[in-house]
Amino acid sequence: MLTYLNIAQIIISLALILVILLQVRGGGLGGIFGQPDTVYRTRRGLEKILFQLTIVLVVLFITIAIITLRINF
């Protein structure tokens, strides 16, 4: 049981790293050409899916970590 939880935690951590790296940061080069980077905008499409997937993966990672900790003690 503990082995499966450890493998699941490794897989979730790799997926979490990948999802975080795929997220777009800031306005990019838009600020150089005069575009305001402080404009509020909503997340749409793939950006919204990646954001929600990040939250789900973090919750799963923490849950598995707590379960693993409970099994060890």
N, C-alpha and C positions, 0 to 999 in steps of 0.2 A: 504494500500500500504506500509506504513511504517513498519507494523508488518511483512509482507512478506520479506522485505529487511533485517530486523533484524534477522529473522530466517535463511535466506540465508547466512548472514554474520557469524552467529554462526556455521552453517554446514560447510562453507568453512574454517573457522578458525580451526575447529576440524580436517578436512581433511588435512589441511596444517601442523598441528602439527604431525599428523600421518605420512605423507610423509617425513617430515624432520627427524623424529625419525628412519624411515626405511633406510635412506641413510647410506652407509658405510663411516666411518671416517678414513682417513689415511691408513697406511699400516698394522695396527694392530700389531701383534707380530713378523712380518717379520723382523723388525729392530734388534730384539734381536739376531736372528740367522744369521746376516750378510747380509741380503738383503738390498740394498740401498732403502731408502724411498723417495729419491729426483728424481727418474726416472720419466720422463714424460710418461704418458699413456693416452689413450683416453677412454672416457666412452663408454661402450658397453652394449647392452641388457637391463636388468632391471635397471641397474644404470643410463643409459641414459634416460629411460622412467621416472624414478623418478625425475631426474634433470629437465626435460622438464615440468613434471607435477607440480613441485614446482614453476616454473616460471609462468605457467598459473594460478595457484591458487593465487599467490601473486598479479598478475595483476587483477584478478577478485575481490579479497578482497579489494584492493585499489579503484577499480572502484565503487564497491558497497558502500564503505565508503564515497566517494565523492558524490555519488548520494544521499545518506542518509543525508549528510550535507547540500546539496542544497535544499532538501525537507523541512528540519527543519527551514531554514532561508528564 
